[in-house]
Amino acid sequence: MLDAMLHARSVAVIGASKGTTETGGAKLGAAALNYLVDHGFEGPIFPVNPRYEELAGRRCYANVRDIEDEVDLALIVLRAGACVQAMEDCAAKGVKVAVVFAAGFAEAGDSALQDRLLAAARAGGVRLAGPNTNGFINAVDNLVCCTSSVSDINPFPGGDIAFIGQSGALGGSMLGCAMEEGSGFCYSVTTGNEADLGAADYLDYLIDDDRVRVFALLLEGVGDVPKFLAAASKAARMRKPIVVYKVGLSDIGAEACVSHTSALAGSDRVFDAVCRQYGLIRVDDLAELLPTATVFSWVGDKLPRGNRVGIVTASGGISGVAADECHRWGLEIPELDAGTKAKIREFVPSYGSVRNPVDLTQQVRSFASAYQDAARMLLDLDTIDGVILLATMVGEPRASIYGKEFSTVAREASKPVIVGWTGPPGLASKGYPMLQASKTPTFRSARGAVKAMRRLYDYRTFLDRLAREAAE
């Protein structure tokens, strides 16, 4: 049934409209219709609103029942009180899936209204997405059934990440920020109150999609626990990482989840145990969710064999910071052998460090390939499982040299290479975008780079454990 939603062949927009609000933004009915049209959905689009005869260059119907053709998917963009009747109309028409955008249901204390909505859907064999959702995006097929202004980004950059979140507003802002950093996605689904369809349903369905390589989940609670666990187990067997951030760690956070989507947050300790058992990569900062998923998207086929890292910098200060972060997150920094030190010393002054972290010092300004040469030497060592390259205050034109060097090293390496770019990207107007374009994982701090490497290692450790268990 989710085919009729995520791969709909025809869409009705019930409550379609035109015009803007007092703040200048499009009315929700206009946004839902316009985003669907503007992103180039090729199937039939049926605006439904008795006040209009035509919208967006298309005939507008008074009721969804009046549409002569089949309708796979209905977007219901009406006030909460009008949604039950609209659902009954969808059932009479034979609509397969309906997305209800309105808030004002169980999350606002009106469980009875939500129950009536669900009953109307079930009576007519309609699957319900929402209510209280911003909708979904299938970026591959240009199916944008979403009211979030993130859809102003057109076209969406392609990618292999599927985002599933229980907060539409947060989901949109996170996707927008991730795309500005060079990330791309194939699906985004905001689940809302999950009166019927929930995160576990979408996860289970999308795991079998070959275009999805990585999942990013923003969860406030898990409704169908058995289905969620079965899907997580299946994803592990298919080597599709699931990165997750869960809201509700504190009592106040848990109460906020209930008031937001009527979700039950559940025990954080239990969820943490589930993550360990099923290999879910849990992040402790919401801002890390999509960047971490992006790392797995870009270098998930280069998982480190161990926790030993090589670090190359041009600053003694950031070397110390990186070393502390490695200690904090359980990564080893092995000292280099005498032969490797001697080779690096050929282009590092006597006051620089060749131990690991390698400190090229500011003399790196005089050697265009210094970073690249040092990184390659470390990557060739059996005692190094991944390399972190750290840049501090870098402007053009030197930033372009770094951008090219770092990208080349990362692309050619068989081990993961992660960049920590701690200076302002605005001064690296050409070099920093090179890293994004080449899909080189880049973070704005040493901690971000170190934590990303640790998560790659943790997932490799999980997969190794899974293989051992399968062989027993």
Buried (B, 14 or more C-beta within 10 A) or exposed (E): EBEBBBBBBBBBBBBBBBEEEEEEEBBBBBBBBBBBBBBEBEBBBBBBBEEBEEBBEBEBBEBBBEBEEEBBBBBBBBEBEEBBEBBBBBBEBBBBBBBBBBBBBBBBEBBEBBBBBBEBBBEBEBBBBBBBBBBBBBBBBBBBBBBBBBBEEEEBBEBBBBBBBBBBBBBBBBBBBBBEBBBBBBBBBBBBBBBBBBBBBBBBBBBEBEBBBBBBBBBBBBBBEEBBBBBBBBBBEEBBBBBBBBBBEEEEBBEBBBEBBBBEBBEBEEBBEBBEEBBBBBBEEBEBBBBBBBBBBBBBEBBBEBBBBBBBBBBBEBBBBBBEBBEEBEBBBBEBEEEBBEBBEEBBEEEBBBBBBBBBBEBBEEBBEBBBBBBBBBBEBEBBBBBBBBBBEBBBEBBBBBBBBBBBBBEEBEBBBBBBBBBEBEBBEEBBBBBBEBBBBBBBBBBBBBBBBBBBBBBBBBBEEBEEEEEE
